[in-house]
Amino acid sequence: MDFPEGLKYSKEHEWVLVEGKTATIGITEYAQEELGDIVYVELPEVGEKIVKDDPFGAVESVKAVSDVYAPVSGTVIEVNDALPDNPETINEDAYGDGWMIRVEMSDMDDLKDLMTADEYAEYVAQQRDEEEEDDETDEEEE
């Protein structure tokens, strides 16, 4: 699994590329793997304000519909218009062509709550360990 350096990561499995006051946001490779084949993407409009930790869109896969949470607050300045017609792009290139929105951040302090690539890799490892323990517990109960 890929955890590109230079990105920031949220506990809700979004990634953020920061360039000045602009944040490019998408979901991580881990998130898209957990969802499976993505079949629909709902994104905000340019000009909408998003609030850190609130949902700004949704991703529907063959398994479930999941909200996508804003890792930072700000105003949407660009939307990846190709995604609604080609939602599978997220599965194919989560950190590249699968980006979702660009936001002009309103509070740079929001970045302090995000993880580095190494911290996120550790977080994902913990999540997988917990999933395995839950699976083992479920099997024991059956």
C-alpha positions as CSV (number, residue, x, y, z in Angstrom):
1,M,0.0,0.0,0.0
2,D,1.2,3.4,-0.9
3,F,1.6,6.3,1.5
4,P,3.1,9.2,-0.5
5,E,5.5,11.5,1.4
6,G,4.6,15.2,1.3
7,L,0.9,14.6,1.8
8,K,-1.1,15.0,5.1
9,Y,-3.6,12.4,6.1
10,S,-6.8,12.5,8.2
11,K,-8.2,9.8,10.5
12,E,-11.2,9.6,8.2
13,H,-8.8,8.5,5.4
14,E,-8.6,11.6,3.3
15,W,-5.3,12.9,1.9
16,V,-4.3,16.6,1.6
17,L,-1.7,18.1,-0.7
18,V,-0.9,21.6,0.6
19,E,0.4,24.2,-1.9
20,G,0.4,27.6,-0.2
21,K,-3.1,28.2,1.0
22,T,-4.6,25.7,-1.4
23,A,-5.4,22.1,-0.3
24,T,-6.0,19.4,-2.9
25,I,-8.1,16.7,-1.2
26,G,-8.9,13.0,-2.1
27,I,-9.5,9.7,-0.3
28,T,-6.5,7.4,0.4
29,E,-5.6,4.2,-1.2
30,Y,-6.6,2.4,2.0
31,A,-10.1,4.0,1.9
32,Q,-10.7,3.1,-1.8
33,E,-9.5,-0.5,-1.1
34,E,-11.9,-0.8,1.8
35,L,-14.8,0.5,-0.3
36,G,-14.1,-1.7,-3.3
37,D,-15.2,-0.6,-6.8
38,I,-16.4,3.0,-6.6
39,V,-19.5,3.5,-8.8
40,Y,-20.6,7.1,-7.9
41,V,-19.1,10.3,-6.5
42,E,-20.9,13.3,-5.1
43,L,-18.9,16.5,-4.9
44,P,-19.6,20.0,-3.7
45,E,-19.9,23.0,-6.1
46,V,-17.2,25.6,-6.6
47,G,-17.7,28.4,-4.2
48,E,-19.2,26.2,-1.4
49,K,-17.6,26.5,2.0
50,I,-16.6,23.3,3.7
51,V,-16.0,22.9,7.4
52,K,-13.3,20.7,9.0
53,D,-14.7,17.3,10.1
54,D,-18.0,17.8,8.3
55,P,-19.0,15.8,5.3
56,F,-18.4,17.6,2.0
57,G,-19.3,14.7,-0.4
58,A,-20.0,11.1,-0.7
59,V,-18.5,8.0,-2.4
60,E,-20.7,5.0,-3.4
61,S,-19.2,1.7,-4.0
62,V,-20.5,-1.8,-4.6
63,K,-20.2,-2.3,-0.8
64,A,-21.6,0.9,0.7
65,V,-22.1,4.6,0.6
66,S,-19.6,6.7,2.6
67,D,-19.4,10.3,3.4
68,V,-16.2,12.1,2.7
69,Y,-15.1,14.4,5.5
70,A,-13.3,17.7,5.1
71,P,-9.8,17.5,6.6
72,V,-9.6,21.3,6.5
73,S,-12.0,24.3,6.4
74,G,-12.2,26.7,3.5
75,T,-13.9,27.5,0.2
76,V,-14.0,25.1,-2.7
77,I,-12.1,26.7,-5.6
78,E,-12.0,23.7,-8.0
79,V,-13.8,20.4,-8.4
80,N,-12.5,17.3,-10.3
81,D,-15.3,17.4,-13.0
82,A,-14.1,14.1,-14.5
83,L,-14.9,12.1,-11.4
84,P,-18.7,11.9,-11.7
85,D,-18.4,10.4,-15.2
86,N,-15.4,8.2,-14.2
87,P,-15.7,7.4,-10.5
88,E,-13.4,4.4,-11.0
89,T,-10.5,6.8,-11.4
90,I,-10.3,6.9,-7.6
91,N,-9.7,3.1,-7.6
92,E,-7.1,3.5,-10.3
93,D,-5.2,6.5,-9.1
94,A,-6.3,7.7,-5.7
95,Y,-3.4,10.1,-5.2
96,G,-3.3,11.5,-8.8
97,D,-6.2,11.8,-11.2
98,G,-8.6,10.6,-8.4
99,W,-8.3,13.9,-6.5
100,M,-11.7,15.3,-5.5
101,I,-11.6,19.0,-4.7
102,R,-9.2,22.0,-4.2
103,V,-9.9,24.3,-1.3
104,E,-8.6,27.7,-0.3
105,M,-8.0,27.0,3.3
106,S,-9.4,29.5,5.9
107,D,-7.3,28.3,8.8
108,M,-3.8,26.9,8.4
109,D,-4.0,25.6,11.9
110,D,-6.3,22.8,10.6
111,L,-3.2,21.1,9.3
112,K,-1.8,20.5,12.8
113,D,-4.4,17.8,13.3
114,L,-3.4,15.8,10.2
115,M,-0.8,13.0,10.1
116,T,2.4,12.5,8.2
117,A,2.8,9.6,5.8
118,D,4.6,7.6,8.5
119,E,2.0,8.4,11.2
120,Y,-0.8,7.4,8.7
121,A,0.9,4.2,7.8
122,E,1.1,3.3,11.5
123,Y,-2.6,4.3,11.9
124,V,-3.7,2.1,9.0
125,A,-1.7,-0.9,10.5
126,Q,-3.5,-0.4,13.8
127,Q,-6.9,-0.3,12.0
128,R,-6.1,-3.5,10.1
129,D,-5.0,-5.2,13.4
130,E,-8.3,-4.2,15.0
131,E,-10.3,-5.5,12.0
132,E,-8.5,-8.9,12.3
133,E,-9.2,-9.0,16.0
134,D,-12.9,-8.2,15.3
135,D,-13.0,-10.9,12.6
136,E,-11.5,-13.5,15.0
137,T,-14.0,-12.5,17.7
138,D,-16.9,-12.8,15.2
139,E,-15.6,-16.3,14.2
140,E,-15.4,-17.4,17.9
141,E,-18.9,-16.3,18.5
142,E,-20.3,-18.3,15.6
